[in-house]
Amino acid sequence: MPIDKQVFIENKNFSKSNESFVLDLLKQNSNKAFTLRELCDELKLSITDCSNTLGRLKFKGLVSHKRPYWIIKEASEWNSK
């Protein structure tokens, strides 16, 4: 469904990537661990999109995974895989 041009111009979230959305949510809740399903539900992403995004973030050393949970790493740990 088309949206109004002004909505497009004013909405900064259109340019954000899934990685940004996931990292923002995990940063805001850095004291919690999330399952894939919880992240998908919260961010309104498909399981495939969310799973692929988490895989990229893990490869970049930004998140940790202990089945079934995901957390954001401390900034001092970033890039340490």
C-alpha distance (Angstrom), angle and dihedral (degrees) to the residues before:
residue distance angle dihedral
M1 . . .
P2 3.82 . .
I3 3.78 119.6 .
D4 3.78 129.8 -147.6
K5 3.82 114.0 -87.2
Q6 3.82 91.6 -126.1
V7 3.82 90.4 55.4
F8 3.80 88.5 52.7
I9 3.81 92.3 49.5
E10 3.81 95.5 46.4
N11 3.82 99.0 42.7
K12 3.81 110.0 88.0
N13 3.82 92.4 -177.6
F14 3.79 92.0 76.2
S15 3.78 90.0 75.1
K16 3.81 95.2 48.4
S17 3.77 117.7 104.3
N18 3.78 126.5 -134.9
E19 3.80 86.7 -108.3
S20 3.81 89.8 59.0
F21 3.80 92.4 48.8
V22 3.81 92.9 49.3
L23 3.81 93.8 45.4
D24 3.81 92.0 47.2
L25 3.80 92.1 52.2
L26 3.80 93.0 46.4
K27 3.83 91.8 46.6
Q28 3.80 91.7 50.8
N29 3.80 88.8 50.9
S30 3.79 100.2 35.0
N31 3.80 91.1 145.8
K32 3.83 91.3 61.2
A33 3.79 137.4 68.4
F34 3.81 119.7 -142.4
T35 3.78 134.0 -155.6
L36 3.78 119.1 -132.0
R37 3.80 90.4 -107.5
E38 3.82 92.1 51.6
L39 3.80 91.3 51.7
C40 3.82 91.5 47.1
D41 3.78 92.2 50.1
E42 3.79 94.4 45.7
L43 3.82 94.6 47.2
K44 3.81 97.7 35.0
L45 3.80 91.3 -124.4
S46 3.78 127.7 142.4
I47 3.79 116.9 -107.8
T48 3.80 89.6 -112.9
D49 3.81 94.4 51.5
C50 3.79 93.1 44.7
S51 3.80 93.6 45.4
N52 3.81 92.4 49.3
T53 3.80 90.9 47.2
L54 3.80 92.6 50.5
G55 3.80 89.6 48.7
R56 3.81 90.9 54.6
L57 3.81 91.6 46.7
K58 3.81 90.9 49.2
F59 3.82 90.5 49.7
K60 3.81 88.6 51.6
G61 3.82 89.5 51.5
L62 3.80 95.4 -116.8
V63 3.82 100.6 116.5
S64 3.79 137.3 33.4
H65 3.78 128.0 -141.3
K66 3.78 129.7 -156.1
R67 3.76 107.7 169.5
P68 3.00 118.0 -69.9
Y69 3.84 97.3 4.5
W70 3.80 135.5 75.7
I71 3.81 128.5 -162.5
I72 3.77 136.1 173.8
K73 3.78 114.2 -109.2
E74 3.79 121.2 -123.5
A75 3.81 111.3 -94.9
S76 3.81 89.3 -112.6
E77 3.83 88.6 59.4
W78 3.81 96.7 48.9
N79 3.78 114.0 127.2
S80 3.80 92.3 17.0
K81 3.77 101.7 116.1
